[in-house]
Amino acid sequence: MFQPFLQYLERELFDRFELRSRPISSELEFQVSQRGKTPAMIESWCYECPQLRKIRYTYINAGETAQIFNSVIYPNHHYDLPLLGIDFLAFGKKKILVVLDFQPLFRDSDYLDKYIEPMHQIREKYSELAQDLPMKFYDADRYFSPYLLFAKTDADTVVNRLFPAYQEYIQLYWKLLEQAQPNSEATAIERIVEAQKDYDRYSAERDPAAGLFKSYFGHEWSEKFLHEFLFEDSVAAAVAADSK
């Protein structure tokens, strides 16, 4: 269901940036599970370029049982841009949850006006994908913007509404990246480093996908995938916090 979304992102990345592969262990890069009635395949990709220090995306294909596309793009530490977060999940054609957002590193008004407010117009255009759903695992005021797309939807809406909205959000993100001025002050860069580490730690602690990974691929693999690939700075952030 979400392969066109992955392919669009991949084309955009390779057309716009000079990408270099970031290493992933073979164990985490590709895995097949025979648990349950339907085999599940998970495959991941990871790149970097001068503007973006980590570009990761993952696809889970369990046939009609589950289709999941997840991606997070981390800007270089010289840029204070939000992270681009994508999480599309389909469990059959009727149980579909989509999340798309520029995830802010900071909450001050100047920052939100600069990076988040430009999303407003797109969000209003696709208001049916901005449902007031409760967040069971996250604090909506932390690492989520007021203009995220967050909805339970159906297969037709994924094709006819989510896909064009997704393209507009991605194009806006590239525009903001092009306009961004890199920081050169050590204090500003360190603030960004710490914010991105905190994002990883916060997300690793709360990501509901951990349970899904465990059900398909087991506890040990799931923990490695969570901490060594998805949110690899979560361990570093935790160690730094404990040492203070």
BELLINQUI-V973818 format. One record per residue. N is the residue number from 1. PHI is phi in degrees with one decimal (999 if undefined). OMEGA is omega in whole degrees, 0 to 359 (none if undefined). D_LAST is the distance of its C-alpha to the last C-alpha in Angstrom with 1 decimal. Layout:
n=N phi=PHI omega=OMEGA d_last=D_LAST
n=N phi=PHI omega=OMEGA d_last=D_LAST
//
This chain:
n=1 phi=999 omega=186 d_last=45.8
n=2 phi=-105.1 omega=177 d_last=42.9
n=3 phi=-58.9 omega=177 d_last=44.0
n=4 phi=-59.9 omega=178 d_last=45.4
n=5 phi=-68.9 omega=177 d_last=42.0
n=6 phi=-61.7 omega=183 d_last=40.4
n=7 phi=-65.0 omega=178 d_last=43.4
n=8 phi=-63.8 omega=179 d_last=43.2
n=9 phi=-59.6 omega=182 d_last=39.5
n=10 phi=-63.4 omega=178 d_last=40.2
n=11 phi=-61.6 omega=180 d_last=43.2
n=12 phi=-59.7 omega=182 d_last=41.4
n=13 phi=-62.9 omega=184 d_last=38.6
n=14 phi=-73.3 omega=178 d_last=41.0
n=15 phi=-76.7 omega=189 d_last=43.3
n=16 phi=-99.4 omega=191 d_last=40.8
n=17 phi=-126.7 omega=174 d_last=38.2
n=18 phi=-90.2 omega=188 d_last=38.2
n=19 phi=-82.2 omega=169 d_last=36.3
n=20 phi=-123.1 omega=178 d_last=34.8
n=21 phi=-69.7 omega=170 d_last=34.0
n=22 phi=-99.4 omega=186 d_last=30.5
n=23 phi=-65.3 omega=173 d_last=30.8
n=24 phi=-128.5 omega=177 d_last=30.7
n=25 phi=-62.6 omega=182 d_last=31.4
n=26 phi=-58.7 omega=180 d_last=35.0
n=27 phi=-62.8 omega=182 d_last=33.9
n=28 phi=-92.5 omega=183 d_last=31.8
n=29 phi=-69.6 omega=183 d_last=34.2
n=30 phi=-149.5 omega=181 d_last=37.1
n=31 phi=-151.4 omega=177 d_last=37.8
n=32 phi=-123.8 omega=178 d_last=40.7
n=33 phi=-110.6 omega=176 d_last=40.7
n=34 phi=-104.1 omega=180 d_last=43.9
n=35 phi=-71.1 omega=177 d_last=42.6
n=36 phi=77.0 omega=185 d_last=44.5
n=37 phi=-76.5 omega=184 d_last=47.8
n=38 phi=-118.8 omega=175 d_last=46.8
n=39 phi=-60.1 omega=180 d_last=45.0
n=40 phi=-121.3 omega=178 d_last=41.9
n=41 phi=-115.5 omega=175 d_last=40.8
n=42 phi=-124.4 omega=180 d_last=37.4
n=43 phi=-135.8 omega=183 d_last=37.1
n=44 phi=-132.0 omega=178 d_last=34.3
n=45 phi=-133.5 omega=179 d_last=34.3
n=46 phi=-151.0 omega=182 d_last=31.6
n=47 phi=-137.4 omega=173 d_last=32.2
n=48 phi=-148.0 omega=175 d_last=30.7
n=49 phi=-155.1 omega=183 d_last=32.4
n=50 phi=-56.3 omega=182 d_last=31.6
n=51 phi=-85.6 omega=187 d_last=31.0
n=52 phi=-127.1 omega=188 d_last=29.3
n=53 phi=-81.3 omega=179 d_last=26.6
n=54 phi=-151.8 omega=177 d_last=27.0
n=55 phi=-123.2 omega=181 d_last=30.1
n=56 phi=-122.5 omega=172 d_last=30.3
n=57 phi=-149.9 omega=188 d_last=33.0
n=58 phi=-137.5 omega=175 d_last=34.2
n=59 phi=-128.7 omega=174 d_last=37.5
n=60 phi=-110.1 omega=180 d_last=38.4
n=61 phi=-121.7 omega=174 d_last=42.2
n=62 phi=-121.2 omega=179 d_last=43.5
n=63 phi=62.1 omega=180 d_last=46.9
n=64 phi=-73.1 omega=181 d_last=47.9
n=65 phi=-71.5 omega=182 d_last=45.3
n=66 phi=-157.5 omega=171 d_last=42.3
n=67 phi=-133.9 omega=185 d_last=41.7
n=68 phi=-135.8 omega=175 d_last=38.1
n=69 phi=-125.3 omega=182 d_last=36.9
n=70 phi=-132.6 omega=178 d_last=33.2
n=71 phi=-151.7 omega=168 d_last=31.6
n=72 phi=-135.4 omega=176 d_last=28.6
n=73 phi=-114.2 omega=181 d_last=28.8
n=74 phi=-104.9 omega=175 d_last=25.7
n=75 phi=-65.8 omega=171 d_last=26.7
n=76 phi=-53.3 omega=183 d_last=25.7
n=77 phi=-63.2 omega=176 d_last=22.5
n=78 phi=-78.4 omega=180 d_last=24.9
n=79 phi=-113.9 omega=181 d_last=26.3
n=80 phi=-95.6 omega=180 d_last=24.8
n=81 phi=-59.8 omega=171 d_last=27.3
n=82 phi=-62.3 omega=171 d_last=26.7
n=83 phi=-83.7 omega=174 d_last=26.6
n=84 phi=-93.1 omega=183 d_last=30.0
n=85 phi=-115.5 omega=181 d_last=30.0
n=86 phi=-130.9 omega=178 d_last=33.0
n=87 phi=-149.1 omega=181 d_last=33.6
n=88 phi=-118.5 omega=184 d_last=37.3
n=89 phi=-131.3 omega=176 d_last=38.3
n=90 phi=-127.8 omega=175 d_last=41.9
n=91 phi=-113.9 omega=193 d_last=42.9
n=92 phi=81.9 omega=184 d_last=46.7
n=93 phi=-87.6 omega=183 d_last=48.3
n=94 phi=-109.5 omega=180 d_last=47.8
n=95 phi=-110.1 omega=186 d_last=44.2
n=96 phi=-126.5 omega=178 d_last=42.3
n=97 phi=-125.0 omega=181 d_last=39.0
n=98 phi=-128.3 omega=177 d_last=37.8
n=99 phi=-136.1 omega=179 d_last=34.7
n=100 phi=-145.0 omega=187 d_last=34.5
n=101 phi=-160.6 omega=162 d_last=32.2
n=102 phi=-93.0 omega=189 d_last=30.4
n=103 phi=-91.4 omega=189 d_last=26.9
n=104 phi=-68.9 omega=175 d_last=25.3
n=105 phi=-81.5 omega=183 d_last=21.9
n=106 phi=-135.1 omega=187 d_last=22.2
n=107 phi=-119.4 omega=181 d_last=24.4
n=108 phi=-68.7 omega=189 d_last=25.7
n=109 phi=-63.9 omega=179 d_last=29.6
n=110 phi=-62.4 omega=179 d_last=30.1
n=111 phi=-63.9 omega=181 d_last=28.2
n=112 phi=-65.4 omega=178 d_last=30.0
n=113 phi=-63.7 omega=184 d_last=33.3
n=114 phi=-74.1 omega=190 d_last=32.9
n=115 phi=-110.0 omega=186 d_last=31.8
n=116 phi=-101.9 omega=182 d_last=32.5
n=117 phi=-57.5 omega=178 d_last=35.7
n=118 phi=-59.6 omega=179 d_last=37.7
n=119 phi=-75.7 omega=191 d_last=37.4
n=120 phi=-54.7 omega=184 d_last=39.3
n=121 phi=-63.4 omega=179 d_last=42.8
n=122 phi=-66.4 omega=181 d_last=42.3
n=123 phi=-60.0 omega=179 d_last=40.8
n=124 phi=-65.3 omega=180 d_last=43.8
n=125 phi=-65.0 omega=182 d_last=46.1
n=126 phi=-118.5 omega=188 d_last=44.8
n=127 phi=-62.3 omega=179 d_last=44.1
n=128 phi=-68.7 omega=177 d_last=45.3
n=129 phi=-98.2 omega=179 d_last=42.1
n=130 phi=-119.8 omega=182 d_last=39.9
n=131 phi=-83.1 omega=181 d_last=40.4
n=132 phi=-86.3 omega=182 d_last=38.5
n=133 phi=-89.9 omega=176 d_last=37.1
n=134 phi=-71.6 omega=174 d_last=34.4
n=135 phi=-95.6 omega=185 d_last=31.0
n=136 phi=-79.4 omega=189 d_last=30.4
n=137 phi=-113.2 omega=187 d_last=27.1
n=138 phi=-126.7 omega=169 d_last=25.5
n=139 phi=-85.3 omega=184 d_last=24.9
n=140 phi=-62.8 omega=181 d_last=27.7
n=141 phi=-92.6 omega=180 d_last=26.0
n=142 phi=-128.4 omega=180 d_last=22.9
n=143 phi=65.4 omega=169 d_last=23.7
n=144 phi=-132.0 omega=181 d_last=27.4
n=145 phi=-99.2 omega=176 d_last=30.0
n=146 phi=-68.1 omega=186 d_last=32.9
n=147 phi=-113.0 omega=176 d_last=35.3
n=148 phi=-70.0 omega=167 d_last=34.2
n=149 phi=-91.8 omega=185 d_last=37.1
n=150 phi=-150.7 omega=189 d_last=36.6
n=151 phi=-154.2 omega=164 d_last=39.7
n=152 phi=-97.2 omega=189 d_last=41.7
n=153 phi=-145.7 omega=183 d_last=44.7
n=154 phi=-130.6 omega=186 d_last=47.5
n=155 phi=-63.6 omega=180 d_last=48.6
n=156 phi=-64.2 omega=179 d_last=51.0
n=157 phi=-66.8 omega=176 d_last=48.4
n=158 phi=-57.0 omega=183 d_last=46.0
n=159 phi=-74.4 omega=192 d_last=48.7
n=160 phi=-89.1 omega=183 d_last=50.3
n=161 phi=-123.4 omega=182 d_last=47.4
n=162 phi=-65.5 omega=184 d_last=44.0
n=163 phi=-62.6 omega=176 d_last=44.9
n=164 phi=-65.5 omega=177 d_last=46.1
n=165 phi=-62.5 omega=178 d_last=43.1
n=166 phi=-58.1 omega=179 d_last=40.8
n=167 phi=-64.3 omega=180 d_last=42.6
n=168 phi=-68.0 omega=177 d_last=42.4
n=169 phi=-63.1 omega=181 d_last=38.6
n=170 phi=-65.2 omega=179 d_last=38.1
n=171 phi=-63.9 omega=177 d_last=40.5
n=172 phi=-65.7 omega=179 d_last=38.7
n=173 phi=-61.7 omega=178 d_last=35.4
n=174 phi=-61.4 omega=180 d_last=37.0
n=175 phi=-61.8 omega=179 d_last=38.5
n=176 phi=-64.1 omega=178 d_last=35.2
n=177 phi=-65.2 omega=179 d_last=33.7
n=178 phi=-63.2 omega=183 d_last=36.8
n=179 phi=-82.4 omega=186 d_last=36.5
n=180 phi=-68.4 omega=176 d_last=32.8
n=181 phi=-100.0 omega=181 d_last=32.0
n=182 phi=-66.0 omega=175 d_last=29.2
n=183 phi=-79.2 omega=176 d_last=26.4
n=184 phi=-118.7 omega=181 d_last=26.3
n=185 phi=-78.3 omega=183 d_last=23.7
n=186 phi=-59.2 omega=181 d_last=20.4
n=187 phi=-64.8 omega=179 d_last=18.5
n=188 phi=-65.8 omega=180 d_last=20.5
n=189 phi=-65.7 omega=179 d_last=20.0
n=190 phi=-62.5 omega=178 d_last=16.2
n=191 phi=-63.3 omega=178 d_last=16.5
n=192 phi=-68.1 omega=178 d_last=18.8
n=193 phi=-56.3 omega=182 d_last=16.7
n=194 phi=-65.8 omega=179 d_last=13.8
n=195 phi=-65.3 omega=178 d_last=16.5
n=196 phi=-68.9 omega=176 d_last=18.2
n=197 phi=-63.9 omega=180 d_last=15.3
n=198 phi=-64.2 omega=175 d_last=14.7
n=199 phi=-58.7 omega=180 d_last=18.4
n=200 phi=-63.0 omega=181 d_last=18.5
n=201 phi=-64.3 omega=180 d_last=16.0
n=202 phi=-58.2 omega=183 d_last=17.8
n=203 phi=-69.6 omega=180 d_last=21.1
n=204 phi=-63.0 omega=180 d_last=20.5
n=205 phi=-72.5 omega=191 d_last=19.8
n=206 phi=-118.1 omega=188 d_last=22.9
n=207 phi=-59.7 omega=181 d_last=25.5
n=208 phi=-68.8 omega=179 d_last=28.7
n=209 phi=-66.8 omega=180 d_last=30.2
n=210 phi=-55.8 omega=179 d_last=28.3
n=211 phi=-65.0 omega=178 d_last=31.0
n=212 phi=-65.3 omega=178 d_last=33.7
n=213 phi=-57.7 omega=181 d_last=32.4
n=214 phi=-62.6 omega=182 d_last=32.3
n=215 phi=-64.9 omega=181 d_last=35.9
n=216 phi=-90.2 omega=194 d_last=37.2
n=217 phi=-122.3 omega=177 d_last=35.2
n=218 phi=90.1 omega=186 d_last=33.6
n=219 phi=-65.6 omega=185 d_last=30.1
n=220 phi=-62.9 omega=180 d_last=29.0
n=221 phi=-63.7 omega=181 d_last=30.2
n=222 phi=-60.5 omega=180 d_last=28.7
n=223 phi=-65.3 omega=177 d_last=25.2
n=224 phi=-63.5 omega=182 d_last=25.5
n=225 phi=-63.6 omega=182 d_last=27.0
n=226 phi=-67.4 omega=188 d_last=24.4
n=227 phi=-96.3 omega=182 d_last=21.3
n=228 phi=-101.1 omega=179 d_last=23.1
n=229 phi=-126.7 omega=185 d_last=25.4
n=230 phi=-59.6 omega=185 d_last=25.1
n=231 phi=-128.6 omega=189 d_last=21.4
n=232 phi=-67.4 omega=178 d_last=20.3
n=233 phi=-85.3 omega=182 d_last=17.0
n=234 phi=-64.6 omega=180 d_last=15.9
n=235 phi=-69.6 omega=179 d_last=14.7
n=236 phi=-61.3 omega=180 d_last=12.8
n=237 phi=-66.8 omega=179 d_last=11.1
n=238 phi=-66.0 omega=179 d_last=10.3
n=239 phi=-63.9 omega=179 d_last=9.0
n=240 phi=-62.9 omega=180 d_last=6.7
n=241 phi=-66.2 omega=181 d_last=5.5
n=242 phi=-68.5 omega=183 d_last=5.5
n=243 phi=-80.9 omega=181 d_last=3.8
n=244 phi=-81.2 omega=none d_last=0.0
//
